[in-house]
Amino acid sequence: MSKSIEAVGVNAWYGSTRAIDNVTLTVDAKRVTALIGPSGCGKSTFLRTLNRMHEVIVGAGISGQVLLDGEDIYAQGIDPTAVRRTVGMVFQRPNPFPTMSIRDNVVAGMRLNGQRRRHDLDDTAERALRQTGLWDEVSKRLGDKAGGLSGGQQQRLCIARAIAVEPAVLLMDEPCSALDPISTLIIEDLISELKDNYTIVIVTHNLQQAARVSDSTGFFTIDAAGEPGHLVEIGPTSMMFTNPSEERTEAYITGRFG
């Protein structure tokens, strides 16, 4: 079941360096929200605060709340591993386990969760591969090593691995930046299909991609003093790209800065 996310006054640091400054926004369930902005503005850092990946970096810190259907994922007693099962993540570059089989890549998270029954693992692998459009391409070679797949196939395999554990939310950090145009379009079509079952947040430098795949768009930027991590505004994608509220948003979207 997909869930909403609400960030309330989120700040993040790397040591003494602030990367996110007091960000508050809501991500609706079963919607695609894109985060755009210039390089170094804090988009990816903010994304990692949504499933407690930021805190694994030595010296990193965070304050504020991240509410998953109203429950603060940073509250005392919340298991970070459980959070990351519920809020999955797909990274910029495909990162399958190259020496493991295609099938074992998909069910790796299930095995970590203690599931061992072969029938259940096989069913899950097929379901996830079908959802990502890979089943017809790899069903006859599930035992082959994942490293032999193309870049686009590897990224879809990583998405299959993420959704195999049935998360409520799927975070995607520049999932198409390392892919060719055809593979990019396949991933974009997949995102549009997956939002029927998942809440999706995608970081992208590609404004056309944000316009194509997202329902809402948030614009992050660096302030005049060079401090990153400022959310300028967030709203329906159609409005953000045609009639944004803030002049800074319009300047970025029209290419006048950034």
C-alpha positions in Angstrom: 0.0 0.0 0.0 1.5 3.4 -1.0 1.9 6.0 1.6 2.2 9.8 1.7 5.4 11.5 3.0 5.5 14.8 4.8 8.8 16.6 5.5 8.5 19.2 8.3 11.3 21.6 8.9 14.0 19.2 7.7 17.6 20.3 8.0 20.6 18.2 7.0 24.4 18.6 7.5 27.6 17.0 6.4 29.7 17.8 9.4 29.3 21.5 10.0 28.2 22.2 6.4 24.5 22.6 6.0 23.1 20.8 2.9 19.3 21.2 3.5 17.7 24.3 5.1 14.3 24.0 6.8 12.5 22.1 4.0 8.8 21.5 4.4 6.8 19.7 1.7 4.2 17.0 1.2 4.4 14.1 -1.2 1.0 12.6 -2.0 0.4 8.8 -2.2 0.3 7.2 -5.6 1.8 10.3 -7.3 5.1 11.1 -8.9 6.9 14.0 -7.4 10.0 15.4 -9.2 12.7 17.4 -7.5 14.6 19.7 -9.8 17.3 22.4 -9.4 21.0 23.1 -10.2 23.8 20.8 -9.3 24.8 20.9 -5.6 21.5 22.4 -4.4 20.7 19.5 -2.1 18.1 17.5 -4.0 19.8 14.1 -3.6 20.6 14.8 0.1 17.0 15.6 0.7 16.0 12.4 -1.0 18.2 10.4 1.2 16.6 11.9 4.3 13.3 10.4 3.3 14.5 6.8 4.0 17.2 7.4 6.6 20.0 6.9 4.1 21.6 10.2 4.9 22.5 9.2 8.4 24.8 6.3 7.2 27.3 8.9 6.0 30.0 9.5 8.7 29.5 13.0 10.2 26.0 13.5 8.7 23.2 15.0 10.8 19.5 15.8 10.4 16.8 17.6 12.3 13.1 18.0 11.7 10.5 15.4 11.0 9.8 13.0 8.1 6.3 11.6 8.5 5.3 8.4 6.6 1.5 8.4 6.8 1.8 10.5 9.9 4.5 8.4 11.6 7.9 10.1 12.2 10.5 7.8 10.7 13.1 9.4 13.0 11.2 8.9 16.2 12.9 7.0 19.0 12.6 3.3 18.6 12.0 3.3 14.8 14.2 0.7 13.1 16.1 2.3 10.1 16.2 -1.0 8.3 12.4 -1.3 8.5 12.1 2.2 7.1 14.3 1.4 4.2 12.2 -1.7 3.4 9.1 0.6 3.3 10.8 3.4 1.4 12.9 1.8 -1.3 15.6 3.5 -3.3 17.0 3.3 -6.9 20.4 5.0 -7.4 21.8 7.1 -10.2 23.9 4.3 -11.7 22.6 0.7 -12.0 24.1 -1.3 -9.1 23.0 -4.9 -9.5 25.2 -7.5 -7.8 27.1 -8.4 -11.0 28.2 -11.9 -10.0 24.8 -13.0 -8.7 22.1 -14.3 -11.0 19.2 -12.2 -12.3 16.8 -14.1 -10.1 18.9 -13.8 -7.0 19.3 -10.1 -7.6 15.6 -9.6 -7.5 15.0 -11.6 -4.3 18.1 -10.4 -2.5 16.0 -8.2 -0.2 13.6 -11.0 0.6 16.4 -13.3 1.6 17.8 -10.6 3.9 14.3 -10.4 5.5 14.5 -14.1 6.2 12.3 -15.5 3.4 13.7 -18.7 2.1 10.9 -20.7 0.5 11.9 -21.2 -3.2 8.3 -21.1 -4.4 7.7 -17.7 -2.8 11.0 -16.4 -4.1 10.3 -17.6 -7.6 6.8 -16.0 -7.6 8.2 -12.7 -6.3 10.9 -12.7 -8.9 8.4 -13.2 -11.7 6.0 -10.6 -10.3 8.7 -7.9 -10.0 10.3 -8.7 -13.4 6.9 -8.5 -15.0 6.2 -5.1 -13.3 9.4 -3.7 -14.7 8.9 -5.1 -18.2 11.9 -7.4 -17.9 10.2 -10.8 -17.7 9.9 -11.5 -21.4 13.5 -10.4 -21.9 15.1 -12.5 -19.2 12.7 -15.3 -18.3 14.8 -17.9 -20.1 18.0 -16.9 -18.5 17.2 -16.1 -14.9 20.3 -18.0 -13.8 22.6 -15.8 -15.8 24.8 -13.3 -14.1 23.2 -9.8 -13.8 26.4 -8.2 -15.0 25.7 -9.4 -18.5 22.6 -7.3 -18.9 22.6 -3.9 -20.7 22.6 -0.7 -18.8 18.9 -0.1 -19.2 18.1 -3.7 -18.2 20.3 -3.4 -15.2 18.5 -0.3 -14.0 15.1 -2.0 -14.5 16.5 -5.0 -12.6 17.5 -2.6 -9.7 13.9 -1.3 -9.7 12.6 -4.9 -9.7 14.8 -5.6 -6.7 13.5 -2.5 -4.9 9.8 -3.3 -5.5 10.2 -7.1 -4.7 9.9 -6.3 -1.0 6.7 -4.4 -1.7 7.7 -0.9 -0.4 5.1 1.8 0.0 7.4 4.5 -1.5 10.1 4.4 -4.2 12.8 7.0 -4.3 14.8 7.5 -7.6 18.0 9.5 -7.7 18.7 10.4 -11.3 17.7 6.9 -12.5 18.2 7.7 -16.2 21.3 9.8 -16.2 23.6 6.9 -17.2 21.2 5.5 -19.9 20.7 6.0 -23.6 17.5 7.8 -24.9 15.6 4.5 -25.6 16.3 3.0 -22.2 15.4 6.4 -20.7 11.9 6.3 -22.3 11.4 2.7 -21.1 12.2 3.8 -17.5 9.9 6.8 -17.9 7.0 4.6 -19.1 7.7 2.3 -16.2 7.5 5.1 -13.7 4.1 6.1 -15.0 2.9 2.6 -14.6 4.4 2.0 -11.1 2.6 5.1 -9.6 -0.6 3.1 -9.6 0.9 1.1 -6.7 3.7 3.2 -5.3 4.4 6.8 -4.2 7.4 7.9 -6.2 9.9 10.7 -5.7 12.4 11.3 -8.5 15.4 13.6 -8.5 16.3 14.7 -12.1 18.4 17.3 -13.9 16.3 16.7 -17.0 13.5 19.2 -17.0 11.7 17.5 -19.9 11.7 14.3 -17.9 10.2 16.0 -14.9 7.5 17.5 -17.1 6.8 14.1 -18.7 6.6 11.8 -15.7 5.7 13.9 -12.6 2.4 15.1 -11.1 4.1 17.6 -8.8 7.5 19.3 -9.0 9.6 20.9 -6.3 12.4 23.4 -7.2 15.5 23.5 -5.0 18.2 26.1 -5.3 21.3 27.7 -3.8 20.8 31.1 -2.2 22.7 34.3 -3.0 25.2 33.5 -0.2 26.0 30.1 -1.8 24.1 28.1 0.7 22.3 25.0 -0.8 19.2 23.2 0.3 16.4 25.8 -0.2 13.0 24.7 -1.5 11.8 27.6 -3.5 8.3 26.2 -4.2 6.4 23.0 -5.0 3.2 22.6 -7.0 1.5 20.8 -9.8 3.9 20.2 -12.6 1.8 21.8 -15.2 1.7 25.0 -13.1 5.4 24.9 -12.3 6.4 24.7 -15.9 4.0 27.3 -17.3 3.1 29.7 -14.5 5.4 29.3 -11.4 4.8 31.5 -8.4 8.4 32.4 -7.9 10.6 34.4 -10.3 13.6 32.2 -9.4 11.7 29.1 -10.6 10.8 30.7 -13.9 14.4 31.8 -14.4 15.6 28.2 -13.9 13.0 26.5 -16.0 13.6 29.0 -18.9 17.3 28.6 -18.7 18.2 32.1 -17.5 20.2 30.6 -14.6 21.3 27.2 -13.4 
